[in-house]
Structures are given as structure tokens and as C-alpha cells.
Amino acid sequence: MLDSKIPAVPLAQQWQTYQETARLISPANKRQLEIIVIGTGLAGASAAATLAEQGYKVKAFCFQDSPRRAHSIAAQGGINAAKNYQNDGDSVQRLFYDTIKGGDYRSREANVYRLATISTKIIDRCVAQGVPFAREYGGSLSNRSFGGTQVQRTFYAAGQTGQQLLLGAYQALERQVALGHITMYTRHEMLEIVQIEGKARGIIARNLVTGELERYFGHAVLLCSGGYSNVFYLSTNAMGSNVSATWKAHKQGALFANPCFTQIHPTCIPVAGEHQSKLTLMSESLRNDGRIWVPKTPGDNRSASDIPESERDYFLERRYPAYGNLVPRDIASRAVKEVCDAGYGVGSSKRAVYLDFTDILHRDGRSVLQDKYGNLFAMYTQITGEDPYTVPMRIYPAVHYTMGGLWVDYELMTTIPGLYCLGEANFSEHGANRLGASALMQGLADGYFTIAATIGNYLAHDLGMSPVSLERAEFVRAEVAVRARLDRLIAVRGSQTVTSFHRRLGQILWANCGIVRTEAGLRSAILEIQALQSEFWQDVKIPGTVDALNSELDLAQRVADFLELGELMCVDALHRQESCGCHFRQEFQTDLGEAQRDDETYAHVAAWEYQQDHQWQFHSEALKFEQAQFSQRSYK
């Protein structure tokens, strides 16, 4: 049975009640407890720093050469918080409701309400760290809007908000490293969870420079390893982003929740050719001032400047007048795909629409646009060779964020005792669609505030427990299993590159488990992925050896995990016979072409238990709403 451990009190009192009744650990006792943190992006760096400040001994791991290279640094547009600085009617309640509605009523109400409540504290913490948020002329912090909202609640630092927030968390992390409270292990990748008597008590990590396998003990383990969008090969994520940490935990017993909930971001630079291995996101903040349109005539090959206003279709403004260009990402992405599929796309590929800034240029001038989005415009010009100040940007949807992840309870603990999961790596807050600027909010809420209050409730049972010997049988068996897996990979000596398998997997998923899904497509994809897995283990080519630096071996392990995850994503999408948020099953749509939910049957979290290859057992957590009542999501 899945026990979410939500306090049995009214929603607005749950988090305060939890904090007032949770077990506490004295400062002297905290110094005797060791915690392992996997990943040092926003969730991991903030968690490691906060727990070290409290007195715990922390071991932090990242596969990059510095925590500053975590993918959190790529976030552009902003971070949400219910401060109501603009005096436009925002509140914790409105942020809570927008998040529930934006997720199409498929997120856990208790976690979302806690996130909205904590959001106000995050901004204060970051300002105190010196994060250079944009400010109004009078000195107050500035805000802008993101999709799915009618208020301005998004705090930002030009188009590099993630970078500035990560630098704040990184400085807090490094301060604790200097004080000796955190031991930092860069260029290390976690390859296995070590369980002792049913509890997570350590990890096996590979030193990516020397190739050595190393054992580490911890009274608890925190997975803060990000999302799995790179299962599609082409995504907006850094090329090193992977699912391996959470997938290893999943195969040891941690349930994987809602894996098919994958967000497609509408505002990305279109694919330029098969040579690409990465896509580039253009911040959703651009939709505040840019207008999205296509020609009214299919196949119109004229340049944008030659198409008069009367022959342009601002299709988001036409279809969703209340929100216009700021509808949520899932709705905008489907709308863009629909007009391109109907022949209205622009550019040489016809798989793009225009994002046009002509109106704000005429209204406010170029200097205002440069102040707001200058670095984003410069990035677009550098990549495409086009100047968005003079010609409209061309955009098309791309895989961006994953709402699925390890199932966690209210304390952020997985179904393995002592194993926690934070940030994008867990499933809990965003349901079937994440609202823009909420990823940074969740990562920092989990790291700075939530885990600091919940982990003591578990570790209080471990007072007086000495570190476990790394020579225990459980550590030895785990290392032997990891070694056997590496040896099996390197021994294949096939003829096809790892990347070729990854690309083919991505093509299968994009075609069948992307913006639109069908029963026939998903059934076909499952068989194709199973065949691709078999081919991978028979014909993958990995040069080099195990006991040395070998980046191709590192990639092969990650792609092997992606192949298994891709199958589960299709299994989950096939099982969920409804449309909700980013999960759009073509068989389940309203007369107006919108997502058609089935709240009686599918108002639950789908949590999958690994049994053996190609087999999972389904579990569910019913979603019950105290304040947010089910309704058809409308942005018209």
C-alpha cells in the first residue's frame, strides 16, 4: 500500500502541523549522521548546503567537473513566488490553484499547497544570498507573467535566472565544503543503491576519471539527479542529463510514477538537421511580448515582412482569448503542431511558427526589449544567424521537462526507506503539465526547506548508529553487480555506436509517445523498443576498457537505462486511457479538440514496480482534492 503520510488535518494546516509534530534531532546528534546527496543542481546543491548548515555530515556527488555545470544553470525565464509585489491579486491560494489546474488535476494537492506556501520564503533566501533579480525603477523586485496565469508572479534575472540561482546555491554549498561539513565528489557517477536490512545505506559510484568503483556509506541517500527528457535523444536538456540514478533505484524497489508525463515546450528553436544532438529553448518569458502567428494561407512562402496583418493568423489569441499567447505549454505545443500539420508552418522545413516582437518594438522601442531579453536575442542570433529585432523568431515544440519520476510521500521519501528524491527527479508537484517558472521553485523548495524539516523524522531512529563497514556483504554484492554490468557492456564489441541506438530510441518515442499518442502507436512502440534493446545488447560498440576514463562506456550505461525507461513510458501511456495535460491520447478529446479527462477512472498517480525485464506491476495512489474541485480546464 502507498502511504503518502499526509497529515490528517485541513489542507492549509498540513505543513505547519507536520513541522510541529515531526521528530527533532539535536545539533550534537546531527554531527554523528551522514547523508549522501546525488546531484548538485538547484535541488541537490540547496539540500546539501542546508543539511550541512544544520550540522549533518554530507557527501555530495556530481558527474560534472563542477556543481556549477548542473543543468539547472540553463533555466532562463524565472521562478514563481506568491509575493503579490505587483498588487494584481496574486496569493498563495491563486498560485496553488493555478498549479493544480495547470497540471490538469493530476498532482497531489497537499504537496502543491506546501510548494505555494514555501514559495514566498525562497525569494527572501535568494535575495539574501545576493541573487541579482531584476528590479523596478524604485528598487522593488520586478515580476513578469508565464503561461497558465493571469498575474505577474515570476521573478527573473534577465534570461539567466537558473544560472544566478545556481550560483547562489553553489556558494552556499562551497562555503560548507570549506568548513569541512560537505565532502564534494565531482566526476563521480552513482551506479547502484546499497540497501542494508531494507534501508538505503550507501551507494556504489564510478570515478569517471580513473574508472574505479568506490563504496560510500550514508545514513540516508538523497537523489537530486534531474529529469529524463534525454530519453528522446533530442531535447532541451544538457547532453549529459540522464535517468540512471533514479532508474537504478527503481530496479531496486523504488516505484516510478507517471513516466509518460513528458512536457513539450512550445518555444524552441526548430530542428535544423539530422546532425543535431541538442535543441535550444527560447524562454517562455518571450511570450509576454512576442505574438505567435502563421500565414492564413497554407504553403505561403513569402517572408514574414511581406505578409500583411490581415493575412496573419494569431491562432493562440484567436483560440484562447483570455490567456492568448500565455496559455500553458501543453496547449500551446499542441496548437503549434496542429497548424504545422495542416500546412501553415513557416521556414524551409514548414515545422515552425513565428514569434514576432514587432508590436513591442513599435510601442516601447528596442532598448526596452534589450533590457528584458537581450541575452536571449543574442543567443538566437548566434544559433540561427537571424536578427529577431528585424525578423520574427521561428519556433517549434521540443521535449523539455519530465513531470514523472520516483514516487515519493509527503516527506519526499521513496518506497525504499531512507531513500529520498527531490526536484525534477520525483513526480509530486506538477501533475500532467508543469507551469513555466515552477521547476526552479520546486527544486529550491525541496532543497532549502522541505527536506530539512522531513529527514529528521526518519534519522531520529538512527541515533547512535555507527557508520557501516564498507566491507559488509551488501556493499561487496552491489559492487560485484555493477562490475558485471560494466563487463557485459564492454564485452559486446558490436558494430553500432551508442549514439545511433539513442537516436533511434528518440525517434520511436517522438513519433509515438510525444505530443500526441494513440493506442496503435504505443503498442507498436513497445515492440520496437524491445527489439531495439535486444539489438543494443548484441551489437553496441564500446571502445576502451572499464578501468579507465571511458566516456563512451558512461554513455552506454545511460542509454541502456533509457531503453528500459522508454518501454515503461509507453506502457504507462497505453494504460492511461484518457487525455490530460501533456498526455494527449487522440482517442480521448472533446469536440473542440481539447484533452478529455476521465476523473472517475484515472484521478490517480500511476506508480510502477519493477519485477523483471519487460514486466512491471501497477500500483496507484488516489488523488483526492479538498479545495480544488475537478473542472474542465479552459483558457478561453
C-alpha positions as CSV (number, residue, x, y, z in Angstrom):
1,M,0.0,0.0,0.0
2,L,1.2,3.5,-0.8
3,D,1.2,5.7,2.3
4,S,1.6,9.3,1.3
5,K,1.9,10.3,5.0
6,I,-0.2,13.5,4.5
7,P,-1.2,14.9,7.9
8,A,-4.9,14.3,8.6
9,V,-5.8,18.0,9.1
10,P,-7.3,20.6,6.8
11,L,-5.1,21.5,3.8
12,A,-4.0,24.9,4.9
13,Q,-2.7,23.5,8.2
14,Q,-0.9,20.4,7.0
15,W,2.6,21.7,6.6
16,Q,2.6,23.6,9.9
17,T,1.1,20.6,11.7
18,Y,3.8,18.4,10.2
19,Q,6.6,20.6,11.3
20,E,5.2,20.9,14.8
21,T,4.9,17.2,15.3
22,A,7.9,15.8,13.4
23,R,10.8,14.3,15.4
24,L,13.7,16.6,16.0
25,I,17.4,15.8,16.3
26,S,19.7,17.9,18.5
27,P,22.7,19.7,16.9
28,A,25.2,17.4,18.7
29,N,23.4,14.3,17.3
30,K,23.2,15.7,13.8
31,R,27.0,15.7,13.7
32,Q,27.0,11.9,14.0
33,L,24.8,11.4,11.0
34,E,26.0,11.1,7.4
35,I,23.9,12.0,4.3
36,I,24.6,11.2,0.7
37,V,23.4,13.7,-2.0
38,I,23.4,12.6,-5.6
39,G,23.3,15.6,-8.0
40,T,24.2,19.2,-7.3
41,G,21.8,21.2,-9.4
42,L,19.3,23.5,-7.6
43,A,17.7,20.7,-5.6
44,G,20.9,18.9,-4.7
45,A,23.1,22.0,-4.0
46,S,20.5,23.6,-1.8
47,A,19.8,20.4,0.1
48,A,23.4,19.7,0.7
49,A,24.1,23.2,1.8
50,T,21.1,23.4,4.1
51,L,21.7,20.0,5.7
52,A,25.3,20.8,6.3
53,E,24.4,24.1,7.9
54,Q,22.2,22.1,10.3
55,G,25.2,20.0,11.3
56,Y,24.9,16.8,9.3
57,K,27.9,15.3,7.5
58,V,27.2,15.5,3.8
59,K,28.8,13.7,0.9
60,A,27.8,15.3,-2.4
61,F,28.3,13.7,-5.8
62,C,28.0,15.0,-9.4
63,F,29.2,13.6,-12.7
64,Q,30.3,17.1,-14.0
65,D,33.6,18.6,-13.1
66,S,31.9,21.3,-11.0
67,P,28.4,21.7,-9.4
68,R,28.2,24.9,-11.5
69,R,27.8,22.8,-14.6
70,A,24.5,21.3,-13.4
71,H,21.7,21.7,-16.0
72,S,19.8,24.0,-13.6
73,I,22.1,26.7,-15.0
74,A,20.3,26.6,-18.3
75,A,16.9,27.8,-17.0
76,Q,16.2,31.1,-18.4
77,G,12.9,32.8,-17.7
78,G,12.3,32.9,-13.9
79,I,11.0,31.4,-10.7
80,N,7.4,31.7,-9.3
81,A,6.5,33.0,-5.9
82,A,3.2,34.3,-4.5
83,K,4.6,37.6,-3.2
84,N,2.0,39.8,-5.0
85,Y,4.5,42.6,-5.4
86,Q,2.6,43.8,-8.4
87,N,-0.6,44.1,-6.4
88,D,-2.5,42.3,-9.1
89,G,-4.4,39.9,-6.9
90,D,-1.9,37.1,-6.5
91,S,-1.8,35.0,-3.4
92,V,-0.7,31.5,-2.1
93,Q,-4.2,30.3,-2.9
94,R,-4.0,31.5,-6.5
95,L,-0.6,30.0,-7.1
96,F,-1.9,26.7,-5.6
97,Y,-4.9,26.7,-7.8
98,D,-3.0,27.7,-11.0
99,T,-0.6,24.8,-10.4
100,I,-3.4,22.3,-9.8
101,K,-5.3,23.5,-12.8
102,G,-2.2,23.7,-15.0
103,G,-1.3,20.1,-14.1
104,D,-4.8,19.1,-15.2
105,Y,-5.8,17.8,-11.7
106,R,-3.2,15.0,-11.7
107,S,-0.9,16.3,-9.0
108,R,-1.0,15.7,-5.2
109,E,-2.9,18.6,-3.6
110,A,-1.0,18.5,-0.3
111,N,2.4,18.9,-2.0
112,V,1.2,21.6,-4.3
113,Y,-0.2,23.7,-1.4
114,R,3.0,23.3,0.6
115,L,5.0,24.4,-2.5
116,A,2.9,27.5,-2.9
117,T,3.3,28.3,0.8
118,I,7.0,27.9,0.8
119,S,7.4,29.9,-2.5
120,T,7.5,33.3,-0.7
121,K,10.4,32.2,1.5
122,I,12.5,31.1,-1.4
123,I,12.7,34.6,-2.8
124,D,13.8,36.0,0.5
125,R,16.5,33.4,0.8
126,C,17.8,34.1,-2.7
127,V,17.8,37.8,-2.2
128,A,19.8,37.4,1.0
129,Q,22.3,35.4,-1.0
130,G,22.7,38.2,-3.4
131,V,20.9,36.8,-6.4
132,P,20.5,39.8,-8.8
133,F,16.8,39.7,-9.6
134,A,15.5,42.3,-11.9
135,R,14.2,45.4,-10.1
136,E,11.8,48.2,-10.9
137,Y,13.0,51.8,-11.1
138,G,12.0,52.3,-7.4
139,G,14.1,49.3,-6.3
140,S,11.3,46.7,-5.7
141,L,11.7,43.3,-7.3
142,S,10.2,43.1,-10.8
143,N,7.8,40.3,-12.0
144,R,6.5,39.1,-15.3
145,S,3.9,36.5,-16.4
146,F,4.3,33.0,-17.5
147,G,1.9,30.6,-19.2
148,G,-1.2,29.5,-17.4
149,T,-1.5,32.6,-15.1
150,Q,-3.2,35.9,-15.3
151,V,-0.9,37.6,-12.7
152,Q,2.7,38.6,-12.7
153,R,4.5,36.3,-10.1
154,T,7.7,35.3,-11.9
155,F,10.9,36.7,-10.5
156,Y,13.8,36.8,-13.0
157,A,17.4,37.8,-13.7
158,A,17.2,38.8,-17.4
159,G,17.3,35.5,-19.3
160,Q,19.7,33.7,-17.0
161,T,17.6,33.1,-13.8
162,G,18.7,29.5,-13.4
163,Q,22.4,30.5,-13.6
164,Q,22.0,33.1,-11.0
165,L,20.0,30.9,-8.6
166,L,22.5,28.1,-9.1
167,L,25.4,30.4,-8.3
168,G,23.6,31.3,-5.0
169,A,23.1,27.6,-4.1
170,Y,26.7,26.8,-5.2
171,Q,28.1,29.5,-3.0
172,A,26.2,28.1,0.0
173,L,27.4,24.6,-0.9
174,E,31.1,25.7,-1.3
175,R,31.0,27.5,2.0
176,Q,30.1,24.3,3.7
177,V,32.8,22.5,1.8
178,A,35.3,25.0,3.0
179,L,34.1,24.5,6.6
180,G,34.6,20.7,6.3
181,H,30.9,19.9,6.6
182,I,30.5,18.7,3.0
183,T,32.8,16.4,1.1
184,M,32.4,17.1,-2.6
185,Y,32.9,14.3,-5.2
186,T,33.0,15.6,-8.7
187,R,33.3,13.4,-11.8
188,H,31.6,10.6,-9.9
189,E,28.5,8.8,-11.1
190,M,26.2,6.8,-8.8
191,L,25.7,3.3,-10.3
192,E,23.9,1.5,-7.5
193,I,22.0,2.0,-4.3
194,V,23.2,-0.2,-1.4
195,Q,20.4,-1.5,0.9
196,I,21.1,-2.9,4.3
197,E,18.2,-4.5,6.2
198,G,15.7,-2.9,3.7
199,K,17.1,0.6,4.1
200,A,19.2,2.7,1.8
201,R,22.6,2.9,3.4
202,G,25.0,3.8,0.7
203,I,26.0,3.8,-2.9
204,I,28.4,2.4,-5.4
205,A,29.9,5.2,-7.5
206,R,32.3,5.1,-10.5
207,N,35.2,7.6,-10.6
208,L,34.8,8.8,-14.2
209,V,38.4,9.8,-14.4
210,T,40.1,6.6,-13.2
211,G,37.2,4.1,-13.8
212,E,37.5,2.8,-10.3
213,L,34.4,1.6,-8.4
214,E,34.0,3.2,-5.0
215,R,31.8,2.5,-2.0
216,Y,30.2,5.2,0.2
217,F,28.1,4.9,3.3
218,G,25.3,7.2,4.4
219,H,22.5,7.0,7.0
220,A,20.2,8.3,4.2
221,V,20.5,8.9,0.4
222,L,19.0,11.8,-1.5
223,L,18.5,11.6,-5.3
224,C,18.5,15.0,-6.8
225,S,19.6,13.9,-10.3
226,G,17.1,15.8,-12.5
227,G,14.7,14.6,-15.2
228,Y,14.8,12.1,-18.1
229,S,13.9,14.2,-21.2
230,N,17.0,13.0,-23.0
231,V,15.3,9.6,-23.4
232,F,14.0,11.4,-26.6
233,Y,17.6,12.0,-27.7
234,L,16.7,15.5,-29.0
235,S,15.6,17.7,-26.1
236,T,16.4,21.0,-24.4
237,N,18.4,19.2,-21.7
238,A,22.2,19.2,-21.4
239,M,23.5,16.1,-23.3
240,G,24.8,14.5,-20.0
241,S,21.4,14.6,-18.3
242,N,20.2,11.1,-17.8
243,V,17.8,8.8,-15.8
244,S,20.4,6.4,-14.4
245,A,20.4,7.3,-10.7
246,T,16.6,7.1,-10.4
247,W,16.4,4.1,-12.7
248,K,18.9,2.2,-10.6
249,A,16.7,3.0,-7.5
250,H,13.6,1.9,-9.4
251,K,15.1,-1.5,-10.2
252,Q,15.9,-1.9,-6.5
253,G,12.3,-1.3,-5.5
254,A,11.5,2.4,-5.7
255,L,8.3,2.9,-7.6
256,F,8.4,5.0,-10.8
257,A,5.4,7.3,-11.0
258,N,3.6,8.8,-14.1
259,P,6.6,8.2,-16.5
260,C,4.5,9.1,-19.6
261,F,4.0,12.8,-18.4
262,T,6.6,14.5,-20.5
263,Q,6.4,18.2,-21.2
264,I,6.8,19.5,-24.7
265,H,7.9,23.2,-24.6
266,P,6.4,25.3,-27.4
267,T,9.1,27.9,-27.6
268,C,12.2,26.2,-29.0
269,I,14.4,26.8,-32.0
270,P,13.3,24.3,-34.7
271,V,15.5,21.3,-35.7
272,A,18.0,22.3,-38.3
273,G,19.1,18.8,-39.5
274,E,20.0,15.3,-38.5
275,H,23.4,16.4,-37.3
276,Q,21.9,17.9,-34.2
277,S,22.2,16.2,-30.8
278,K,20.6,19.0,-28.7
279,L,17.8,21.6,-29.1
280,T,17.8,25.1,-27.7
281,L,15.0,26.6,-25.6
282,M,13.8,30.1,-26.0
283,S,12.4,31.2,-22.7
284,E,8.6,31.2,-22.2
285,S,9.0,34.8,-20.9
286,L,9.2,35.8,-24.6
287,R,5.5,35.1,-24.9
288,N,4.8,38.1,-22.7
289,D,5.7,40.4,-25.5
290,G,6.1,38.2,-28.6
291,R,3.0,37.3,-30.6
292,I,2.7,33.8,-32.2
293,W,1.3,33.6,-35.7
294,V,1.2,31.8,-39.1
295,P,0.1,32.9,-42.5
296,K,-3.7,32.4,-43.2
297,T,-2.8,30.7,-46.5
298,P,-1.3,27.2,-46.4
299,G,2.1,26.9,-48.0
300,D,2.7,30.6,-48.1
301,N,6.4,31.0,-48.9
302,R,6.6,34.8,-48.6
303,S,8.9,36.3,-46.0
304,A,7.2,37.5,-42.8
305,S,7.6,41.2,-43.6
306,D,5.7,40.6,-46.9
307,I,2.7,39.2,-45.2
308,P,0.2,41.9,-44.3
309,E,-1.5,42.0,-40.9
310,S,-4.8,41.0,-42.5
311,E,-3.3,37.7,-43.8
312,R,-1.8,36.6,-40.4
313,D,-3.5,34.2,-38.0
314,Y,-2.6,34.8,-34.4
315,F,-4.1,31.4,-33.6
316,L,-3.4,31.3,-29.8
317,E,-5.1,34.7,-29.4
318,R,-7.9,33.5,-31.5
319,R,-8.5,30.2,-29.8
320,Y,-7.7,31.3,-26.2
321,P,-8.7,35.0,-25.9
322,A,-8.4,35.1,-22.1
323,Y,-4.8,33.9,-22.0
324,G,-3.7,34.5,-25.6
325,N,0.0,33.6,-26.1
326,L,0.4,32.8,-22.4
327,V,-1.6,29.5,-22.4
328,P,0.1,26.6,-20.7
329,R,2.8,24.8,-22.6
330,D,0.9,21.6,-23.4
331,I,-1.9,23.6,-25.0
332,A,0.4,25.9,-26.9
333,S,2.5,22.9,-28.2
334,R,-0.5,21.0,-29.5
335,A,-1.8,24.1,-31.2
336,V,1.5,24.8,-32.9
337,K,1.7,21.2,-34.1
338,E,-1.8,21.3,-35.4
339,V,-1.3,24.4,-37.6
340,C,2.0,23.0,-38.9
341,D,0.4,19.6,-39.6
342,A,-2.4,21.5,-41.5
343,G,0.2,23.1,-43.8
344,Y,0.5,26.5,-42.3
345,G,4.1,26.1,-41.0
346,V,6.8,28.5,-42.0
347,G,10.5,28.2,-42.8
348,S,12.2,25.7,-45.1
349,S,11.0,22.7,-43.0
350,K,7.5,24.1,-42.6
351,R,7.8,22.8,-39.0
352,A,7.8,26.3,-37.3
353,V,5.7,29.3,-36.5
354,Y,6.6,32.9,-36.0
355,L,7.2,34.6,-32.6
356,D,7.0,38.3,-33.5
357,F,8.2,41.3,-31.5
358,T,7.1,44.0,-33.9
359,D,4.4,45.4,-31.6
360,I,6.6,46.0,-28.6
361,L,9.4,47.4,-30.7
362,H,7.0,50.0,-32.1
363,R,5.4,50.6,-28.7
364,D,8.4,50.7,-26.3
365,G,11.5,50.7,-28.5
366,R,14.5,48.5,-28.9
367,S,16.2,49.5,-25.7
368,V,13.3,48.1,-23.6
369,L,13.4,44.8,-25.4
370,Q,17.1,44.6,-25.0
371,D,16.8,45.2,-21.2
372,K,14.2,42.4,-20.9
373,Y,15.5,39.8,-23.3
374,G,18.9,40.9,-24.7
375,N,20.9,37.8,-24.0
376,L,18.1,35.6,-25.3
377,F,18.0,37.5,-28.6
378,A,21.8,37.3,-28.8
379,M,21.6,33.6,-28.3
380,Y,19.0,33.2,-31.0
381,T,21.1,35.2,-33.5
382,Q,24.2,33.2,-32.7
383,I,22.4,29.9,-33.4
384,T,20.3,30.8,-36.4
385,G,22.1,33.8,-38.0
386,E,18.9,35.8,-37.9
387,D,18.3,39.0,-36.1
388,P,15.0,38.8,-34.1
389,Y,14.9,42.6,-33.8
390,T,14.3,42.8,-37.5
391,V,12.7,39.4,-38.4
392,P,10.4,37.3,-36.2
393,M,11.8,34.3,-34.4
394,R,10.8,30.8,-35.7
395,I,9.9,28.3,-33.0
396,Y,8.6,24.8,-32.7
397,P,7.8,22.5,-29.8
398,A,10.6,20.3,-28.3
399,V,10.9,17.9,-25.3
400,H,11.8,19.9,-22.2
401,Y,10.8,18.7,-18.8
402,T,9.5,15.5,-17.2
403,M,6.7,15.5,-14.6
404,G,7.1,11.8,-14.0
405,G,9.7,10.5,-11.6
406,L,10.2,8.3,-8.5
407,W,7.1,8.1,-6.3
408,V,7.6,10.0,-3.0
409,D,5.5,10.6,0.0
410,Y,4.8,13.9,1.7
411,E,8.3,13.7,3.3
412,L,9.9,13.2,-0.2
413,M,10.8,9.6,0.7
414,T,10.6,6.9,-1.9
415,T,9.2,3.4,-1.3
416,I,12.7,2.4,-0.2
417,P,13.2,3.6,3.4
418,G,16.0,6.2,3.8
419,L,16.0,6.9,0.0
420,Y,14.7,10.4,-0.8
421,C,14.1,12.1,-4.1
422,L,14.0,15.8,-4.7
423,G,13.3,18.2,-7.6
424,E,12.6,17.1,-11.1
425,A,13.6,13.5,-10.2
426,N,10.4,13.0,-8.3
427,F,6.8,13.2,-9.5
428,S,4.9,15.1,-6.9
429,E,4.1,18.7,-7.8
430,H,3.3,19.2,-11.4
431,G,0.8,16.6,-12.4
432,A,0.3,16.2,-16.2
433,N,1.8,19.6,-17.1
434,R,4.3,21.9,-15.4
435,L,3.6,25.6,-15.4
436,G,6.5,27.8,-16.6
437,A,8.9,29.0,-13.8
438,S,7.7,26.3,-11.4
439,A,10.7,24.0,-11.8
440,L,13.2,26.3,-10.1
441,M,10.6,26.9,-7.4
442,Q,10.2,23.2,-6.7
443,G,13.9,22.4,-6.7
444,L,14.7,25.1,-4.2
445,A,11.6,24.5,-2.0
446,D,12.6,20.8,-1.7
447,G,16.3,21.6,-1.0
448,Y,16.2,24.7,1.2
449,F,13.0,24.0,3.2
450,T,11.2,20.7,2.8
451,I,13.9,18.1,3.2
452,A,15.4,20.0,6.1
453,A,12.2,19.5,8.0
454,T,11.4,16.0,7.0
455,I,14.6,14.0,7.0
456,G,14.9,14.2,10.8
457,N,11.7,12.3,11.2
458,Y,13.5,9.3,9.7
459,L,17.0,9.8,11.0
460,A,15.8,10.2,14.6
461,H,15.6,6.4,14.6
462,D,19.3,6.1,13.7
463,L,20.7,8.0,16.7
464,G,23.7,6.0,18.0
465,M,24.1,4.0,14.8
466,S,27.8,4.0,13.7
467,P,28.8,4.1,10.1
468,V,28.5,0.7,8.5
469,S,31.7,-1.0,7.3
470,L,32.2,-0.7,3.6
471,E,33.4,-4.4,3.7
472,R,29.9,-5.6,4.6
473,A,28.4,-8.2,2.2
474,E,25.8,-5.8,0.9
475,F,28.4,-3.4,-0.3
476,V,30.5,-6.2,-1.8
477,R,27.5,-7.7,-3.6
478,A,26.4,-4.3,-5.0
479,E,29.9,-3.6,-6.4
480,V,30.1,-7.1,-7.9
481,A,26.8,-6.5,-9.7
482,V,27.9,-3.1,-11.0
483,R,31.2,-4.6,-12.3
484,A,29.3,-7.4,-14.0
485,R,27.1,-4.9,-15.8
486,L,30.1,-2.9,-17.0
487,D,31.9,-6.0,-18.1
488,R,28.8,-7.2,-20.0
489,L,28.6,-3.9,-21.9
490,I,32.3,-3.7,-22.8
491,A,32.3,-7.3,-24.0
492,V,29.6,-6.8,-26.7
493,R,32.2,-5.4,-29.2
494,G,29.5,-4.8,-31.8
495,S,29.4,-2.6,-34.8
496,Q,26.9,0.2,-34.0
497,T,27.6,3.3,-31.9
498,V,25.8,4.0,-28.7
499,T,24.6,7.3,-30.1
500,S,22.9,5.5,-33.1
501,F,20.8,3.5,-30.7
502,H,20.0,6.5,-28.6
503,R,18.9,8.4,-31.8
504,R,16.6,5.6,-32.9
505,L,15.0,5.3,-29.5
506,G,14.3,9.0,-29.6
507,Q,12.7,8.8,-33.0
508,I,10.4,6.0,-31.8
509,L,9.3,7.9,-28.7
510,W,8.8,11.2,-30.5
511,A,6.6,9.6,-33.1
512,N,4.5,7.5,-30.7
513,C,4.8,9.0,-27.2
514,G,5.4,12.7,-28.0
515,I,2.9,15.5,-28.4
516,V,0.1,13.1,-29.5
517,R,-0.3,9.4,-28.6
518,T,-2.6,6.6,-30.0
519,E,-3.2,3.1,-28.8
520,A,-1.9,1.6,-32.1
521,G,1.2,3.8,-32.0
522,L,2.0,2.9,-28.4
523,R,1.6,-0.8,-28.9
524,S,3.9,-0.6,-31.9
525,A,6.5,1.5,-30.0
526,I,6.7,-1.1,-27.2
527,L,7.6,-3.8,-29.6
528,E,10.1,-1.6,-31.5
529,I,11.8,-0.6,-28.2
530,Q,12.0,-4.2,-27.1
531,A,13.6,-5.2,-30.4
532,L,16.0,-2.2,-30.1
533,Q,17.0,-3.3,-26.6
534,S,17.9,-6.8,-27.8
535,E,19.9,-5.3,-30.7
536,F,21.7,-3.0,-28.4
537,W,23.0,-5.8,-26.2
538,Q,24.1,-7.8,-29.2
539,D,25.7,-5.1,-31.4
540,V,26.6,-2.0,-29.5
541,K,30.2,-0.9,-30.0
542,I,32.1,0.5,-27.0
543,P,35.8,1.1,-27.4
544,G,38.3,1.2,-24.5
545,T,38.3,-0.6,-21.1
546,V,36.3,-0.5,-17.9
547,D,39.2,0.5,-15.6
548,A,39.9,3.9,-17.2
549,L,38.4,7.1,-18.3
550,N,35.8,6.0,-20.9
551,S,33.0,8.4,-21.8
552,E,31.5,6.1,-24.4
553,L,31.0,3.4,-21.6
554,D,29.4,6.1,-19.4
555,L,27.0,7.0,-22.3
556,A,26.3,3.3,-23.0
557,Q,25.1,2.7,-19.4
558,R,22.8,5.7,-19.6
559,V,21.4,4.7,-23.0
560,A,20.8,1.1,-21.7
561,D,18.7,2.7,-18.9
562,F,16.9,5.0,-21.4
563,L,15.9,1.9,-23.4
564,E,14.2,0.4,-20.4
565,L,12.6,3.6,-19.4
566,G,11.3,4.3,-22.9
567,E,9.4,1.0,-22.8
568,L,7.8,1.8,-19.4
569,M,6.8,5.3,-20.7
570,C,4.8,3.7,-23.5
571,V,3.3,1.1,-21.1
572,D,2.2,3.9,-18.8
573,A,0.8,6.0,-21.7
574,L,-1.1,3.0,-23.0
575,H,-2.5,2.2,-19.6
576,R,-3.8,5.8,-19.1
577,Q,-6.9,5.7,-21.4
578,E,-7.7,9.4,-21.1
579,S,-6.1,12.7,-22.2
580,C,-4.8,15.1,-19.6
581,G,-2.2,17.8,-19.8
582,C,0.8,16.7,-21.9
583,H,-0.6,13.2,-22.2
584,F,-2.9,13.6,-25.2
585,R,-4.4,10.3,-26.5
586,Q,-6.0,11.1,-29.8
587,E,-8.9,8.7,-29.0
588,F,-9.9,10.9,-26.0
589,Q,-10.6,14.5,-26.9
590,T,-13.5,16.9,-26.7
591,D,-15.5,18.2,-29.7
592,L,-13.2,21.2,-29.6
593,G,-10.1,19.1,-29.7
594,E,-9.1,19.6,-26.1
595,A,-8.0,17.0,-23.6
596,Q,-10.8,14.8,-22.3
597,R,-10.0,13.5,-18.8
598,D,-11.6,10.6,-17.1
599,D,-11.7,11.6,-13.4
600,E,-13.7,8.6,-12.3
601,T,-11.1,6.1,-13.5
602,Y,-7.8,7.9,-13.8
603,A,-7.6,10.5,-11.0
604,H,-4.6,8.8,-9.5
605,V,-0.9,8.6,-9.6
606,A,0.2,5.6,-11.7
607,A,3.2,4.0,-9.8
608,W,5.0,1.2,-11.4
609,E,7.0,-1.5,-9.6
610,Y,9.8,-3.2,-11.5
611,Q,9.6,-7.0,-11.5
612,Q,11.8,-8.2,-14.3
613,D,12.7,-7.2,-17.9
614,H,9.6,-6.0,-19.7
615,Q,7.4,-6.6,-16.7
616,W,6.0,-4.1,-14.1
617,Q,3.3,-4.2,-11.5
618,F,0.9,-1.3,-11.4
619,H,0.1,0.5,-8.2
620,S,-1.9,3.6,-7.7
621,E,-2.4,6.5,-5.3
622,A,-5.8,8.0,-5.5
623,L,-5.8,11.8,-5.9
624,K,-8.3,13.5,-3.5
625,F,-9.0,17.2,-3.6
626,E,-10.1,19.2,-0.6
627,Q,-10.1,22.7,-2.1
628,A,-9.5,22.3,-5.9
629,Q,-12.6,20.8,-7.5
630,F,-12.5,18.9,-10.8
631,S,-13.5,21.1,-13.8
632,Q,-12.8,21.1,-17.5
633,R,-9.6,23.1,-17.9
634,S,-10.3,26.2,-20.0
635,Y,-8.1,29.1,-21.0
636,K,-10.6,30.7,-23.4
